[in-house]
């Protein structure tokens, strides 16, 4: 098997357990032929030559302009970019160009921790043989790019402070391209047990492989 290279970049807000969460997926990557390098800093984005996949779990935080340029250039050249929840959809809030890459930005989770259903809406290998699944976690309200390839959605109930969001259908899982690179985003994943939900785990694992160069 040809060895591929994956870089796992983790950090930012500790509430999303960036170390423990990414540790769940490193063995999967290694079993699938990846040599995995782990970094606690976006400085890793300064040298991405030969990297097939970037897995990012960095919530909020900031990114240096040269680090962002390195990330942007690598994805444009074909390096895959993937992640879940705030580690990819709520990173580097001050950098609008970053959200252009990911195709979506976290705005709110008005219901806090709540029970909700994720409906699969696409015929795609990443979600093959999964019709829907239920979770009890943060339901992300996002602002999303209309060019995303949406694989799964969730529907919001009314909230006392925001009754007008009732019935809003929000993307949960999507893919997109950025230059020659492929981007995978799953907004479920606040807690470790979210990531251990069989459907979530399977979809993320498939998404990592799909995004890879």
C-alpha positions as CSV (number, residue, x, y, z in Angstrom):
1,X,0.0,0.0,0.0
2,X,1.3,3.4,-0.9
3,X,1.9,5.6,2.1
4,X,-0.1,8.8,2.1
5,X,0.5,11.8,4.4
6,X,-2.0,13.3,6.8
7,X,-1.5,16.3,9.0
8,X,-3.7,16.7,12.1
9,X,-3.8,20.3,13.3
10,X,-5.6,20.7,16.7
11,X,-6.0,23.4,19.3
12,X,-8.1,26.4,20.1
13,X,-10.9,26.2,22.6
14,X,-10.5,23.2,24.8
15,X,-14.2,22.7,25.3
16,X,-14.2,20.7,22.0
17,X,-11.5,18.3,23.3
18,X,-9.3,18.8,20.3
19,X,-6.7,16.2,21.4
20,X,-9.1,13.5,22.5
21,X,-11.4,14.1,19.5
22,X,-8.7,13.8,16.8
23,X,-7.1,10.9,18.6
24,X,-10.3,8.9,17.8
25,X,-9.5,9.1,14.1
26,X,-5.7,8.9,13.9
27,X,-5.7,5.0,14.2
28,X,-8.3,4.9,11.4
29,X,-6.0,7.0,9.1
30,X,-3.0,4.9,10.0
31,X,-4.9,1.7,9.3
32,X,-5.7,3.2,5.9
33,X,-2.1,3.8,4.9
34,X,-1.5,7.3,6.2
35,X,1.6,8.5,7.9
36,X,0.1,11.0,10.4
37,X,1.8,14.1,11.7
38,X,0.2,15.9,14.6
39,X,0.6,19.6,15.3
40,X,-0.7,21.9,18.0
41,X,-0.2,25.0,15.9
42,X,-1.3,26.3,12.5
43,X,2.4,26.8,11.9
44,X,2.1,23.4,10.2
45,X,0.4,25.2,7.4
46,X,3.7,26.7,6.3
47,X,4.9,23.4,5.0
48,X,2.3,21.2,3.4
49,X,4.2,20.0,0.4
50,X,3.4,16.3,-0.2
51,X,0.5,16.3,2.3
52,X,-2.6,14.5,1.0
53,X,-5.0,15.4,3.8
54,X,-5.4,18.0,6.6
55,X,-7.7,17.2,9.5
56,X,-8.3,20.3,11.5
57,X,-9.8,20.6,15.0
58,X,-9.2,24.3,16.0
59,X,-12.2,26.1,17.4
60,X,-12.2,29.9,17.3
61,X,-8.6,31.1,17.8
62,X,-6.7,33.1,15.2
63,X,-4.6,32.3,12.3
64,X,-1.5,34.2,11.1
65,X,-1.8,35.6,7.6
66,X,1.1,33.5,6.3
67,X,-0.3,30.4,7.9
68,X,-3.6,31.0,6.2
69,X,-1.9,31.6,2.9
70,X,-0.1,28.2,3.2
71,X,-3.4,26.4,4.0
72,X,-5.2,28.1,1.1
73,X,-2.5,27.4,-1.4
74,X,-2.2,23.7,-0.3
75,X,-6.0,23.1,-0.7
76,X,-6.0,24.9,-4.1
77,X,-3.2,22.5,-5.2
78,X,-5.3,19.4,-4.2
79,X,-4.6,18.7,-0.5
80,X,-7.8,17.6,1.2
81,X,-9.3,19.5,4.1
82,X,-11.7,17.9,6.6
83,X,-13.1,18.3,10.1
84,X,-16.1,18.4,12.3
85,X,-18.1,20.8,14.5
86,X,-16.4,24.0,15.7
87,X,-13.0,22.6,14.8
88,X,-13.6,23.4,11.2
89,X,-16.9,25.4,11.1
90,X,-16.1,27.9,13.9
91,X,-12.4,28.5,13.3
92,X,-10.6,31.8,12.8
93,X,-13.8,34.0,13.0
94,X,-11.9,37.1,12.0
95,X,-10.8,35.6,8.7
96,X,-13.7,35.7,6.2
97,X,-11.6,34.0,3.5
98,X,-11.3,31.0,5.7
99,X,-15.1,30.6,5.8
100,X,-15.1,30.9,2.0
101,X,-12.9,27.7,1.9
102,X,-15.1,25.8,4.3
103,X,-18.4,26.9,2.8
104,X,-20.0,27.6,6.1
105,X,-19.6,29.4,9.4
106,X,-21.2,28.6,12.8
107,X,-23.6,31.3,13.9
108,X,-25.5,29.9,16.9
109,X,-26.8,26.8,18.7
110,X,-30.0,28.4,20.1
111,X,-31.4,25.3,21.7
112,X,-28.1,24.4,23.4
113,X,-28.0,20.6,23.9
114,X,-31.1,19.2,22.4
115,X,-32.5,16.1,20.7
116,X,-32.6,16.3,16.9
117,X,-32.7,14.2,13.8
118,X,-30.2,14.4,11.0
119,X,-31.7,13.5,7.6
120,X,-29.6,12.2,4.8
121,X,-30.7,13.9,1.6
122,X,-28.1,12.9,-1.0
123,X,-27.1,9.7,-2.8
124,X,-23.4,9.8,-2.1
125,X,-20.8,7.1,-0.9
126,X,-20.1,9.2,2.2
127,X,-23.6,8.6,3.5
128,X,-24.3,5.3,1.8
129,X,-26.9,3.1,3.6
130,X,-27.6,5.7,6.2
131,X,-31.1,7.2,6.0
132,X,-31.1,9.4,9.2
133,X,-29.8,9.3,12.7
134,X,-30.7,11.0,16.0
135,X,-28.3,12.8,18.4
136,X,-28.5,14.8,21.6
137,X,-26.0,17.6,21.2
138,X,-25.6,21.1,19.9
139,X,-27.7,21.8,16.8
140,X,-25.6,24.2,14.7
141,X,-27.2,27.1,12.9
142,X,-24.8,28.0,10.2
143,X,-24.5,30.5,7.3
144,X,-23.7,28.3,4.4
145,X,-22.4,28.7,0.8
146,X,-25.1,27.8,-1.8
147,X,-22.4,26.0,-3.9
148,X,-22.0,23.3,-1.2
149,X,-22.9,19.7,-2.0
150,X,-25.2,19.1,1.0
151,X,-25.4,15.5,2.1
152,X,-27.5,15.9,5.3
153,X,-29.7,18.5,7.0
154,X,-31.6,19.1,10.2
155,X,-34.8,21.1,10.8
156,X,-35.1,23.6,13.6
157,X,-37.9,24.0,16.1
158,X,-39.0,27.4,17.3
159,X,-37.1,29.1,20.1
160,X,-38.6,31.5,22.5
161,X,-36.1,34.2,21.5
162,X,-36.1,33.3,17.8
163,X,-39.5,32.0,17.0
164,X,-38.9,32.7,13.3
165,X,-36.4,29.9,12.9
166,X,-39.1,27.3,13.2
167,X,-38.9,25.0,10.2
168,X,-35.5,26.3,9.1
169,X,-33.7,23.5,7.3
170,X,-30.0,23.7,8.0
171,X,-27.1,21.8,6.4
172,X,-25.3,19.4,8.7
173,X,-22.9,17.6,6.4
174,X,-21.5,18.9,3.2
175,X,-18.7,18.6,0.7
176,X,-17.2,21.2,-1.7
177,X,-14.2,21.9,-3.8
178,X,-11.6,24.7,-3.4
179,X,-9.4,24.8,-6.5
180,X,-8.2,21.3,-7.0
181,X,-8.8,20.4,-3.3
182,X,-11.8,18.7,-1.7
183,X,-13.4,19.9,1.6
184,X,-15.5,17.9,4.0
185,X,-17.5,19.4,6.9
186,X,-19.7,17.7,9.5
187,X,-21.3,20.0,12.1
188,X,-22.0,17.3,14.6
189,X,-19.2,16.6,17.1
190,X,-19.3,18.8,20.2
191,X,-18.7,15.8,22.5
192,X,-16.6,12.7,22.3
193,X,-19.7,10.5,22.4
194,X,-21.2,12.4,19.5
195,X,-18.2,11.3,17.5
196,X,-18.7,7.7,18.8
197,X,-22.2,7.7,17.4
198,X,-21.9,4.9,14.8
199,X,-23.4,6.9,11.9
200,X,-21.4,10.0,12.8
201,X,-18.2,8.0,13.1
202,X,-18.8,6.3,9.8
203,X,-19.6,9.5,7.9
204,X,-16.5,11.3,9.2
205,X,-14.2,8.4,8.4
206,X,-15.6,8.2,4.9
207,X,-15.4,12.0,4.6
208,X,-11.7,12.0,5.5
209,X,-10.9,9.4,2.8
210,X,-13.1,11.2,0.3
211,X,-11.3,14.6,0.9
212,X,-7.8,13.2,0.6
213,X,-5.8,13.9,-2.5
